[in-house]
Amino acid sequence: MIATTPFWRKSTTTFLSKWEYPANSLQRNFSGRKIQFATEAHQFATEQGLKSKNIFDKNTMAHKFNIGDKVLISNDFYTGKNPKLAPKFRGPGEIIDIND
């Protein structure tokens, strides 16, 4: 950037280096803290995810199945014409073995 004086005063021209611009100093400060911002955002998101998981897990119970129980089976492999119209589950099915 060239700084000049009005024509009625003595003409002086000064050249500013690229490091003297205010925009460059702001950019350097921001780029130096960009990694810090990203790290803090990632840490906050991770903490909130764990908090949500803990709240969800408080209200859930583990399934306890026994041999001979009747259950619905997920219908993932529907081979009909339109899978949108397919039933989501089929059954009832009977549990014959439990894997631990």
N, C-alpha and C positions, 0 to 999 in steps of 0.2 A: 504494500500500500504506500502511496506517495502522499505525504502531507504537504500542502502548499498554502501560502498566505495569499490574501487578496492582492490584486494587481497594483493598488496604490501604495502598498508597503514594499519594503525591500524583499525581493524574492529569495526565499530559502527553500530548499528541497531536502527533505530527510527521508531516508529509506528505513523501513522497519523490517527487521528479520521476521521470518515466519513464526518464530517462537514468541514474539512480542504481541501477537494478535490475541485479543481476549478470547476469541472463539477457540483458538488452539489450546489455550490453557484449560478452558472448560472441557474441551474434548479429551485432553490428557487426563484430567481428573476423573472424568466419567469412565474412560476406557480402563483406567487403573482400578476402578471400583466395580466394573462390570462383572468380573468373576466373583467378587464378594456378594453382589446382589443375587447372582444366579445360585450361589451356594446357599445363601440364606433362604431363598425361595424354595429350593429343593428340600432343605431341612424342614421348613415349615410344612410343606406338602406331605412329607413323610410322617411327621408327627401327627398331622390331622388325619392321615390315612389310618395310622395305628389307633388313634382315638375312636374313629368311626368303627373300626373292626372290633374294638373292645366293647363298645356300646351294643353292636349287633350280636356279638357272641354271648353277652349277658342274657339275652332273651331267647336264645336257641337251646334246643336239647338234642343230644345225639340220638340217632335212630337205634332202636334195639329190636332186631328181628330174630324170630325163632323159626326153626324148621317147621314147615307146614303153614306158615302165615300166608295170607292172600295179599298180593301187592299188584299195583298197576305197573306196566312195563312201558318205557318210553318208546315211541314209534318214530325213531330217527331215520329208518331206511324205508320210506314209503316209495313204492315204485309205480304209483298210479299216474294219471294224466296231470293232475294239478296238486302239487304238494301243499298249497295254501289251504285247500279244502280237506286235507287229510286229518283224521283225529290225532291228537297229540299223544295219546296213550292207548295201549291195547291191554287186554286182560279181562278179568283178573288172572294173574299167574301165581303159582305156588312156589315157595322157597323150598328147595330140595337140599341145598348145601350152604354152609356159611364159611367164608374165608376169613381167617383172623389176621 
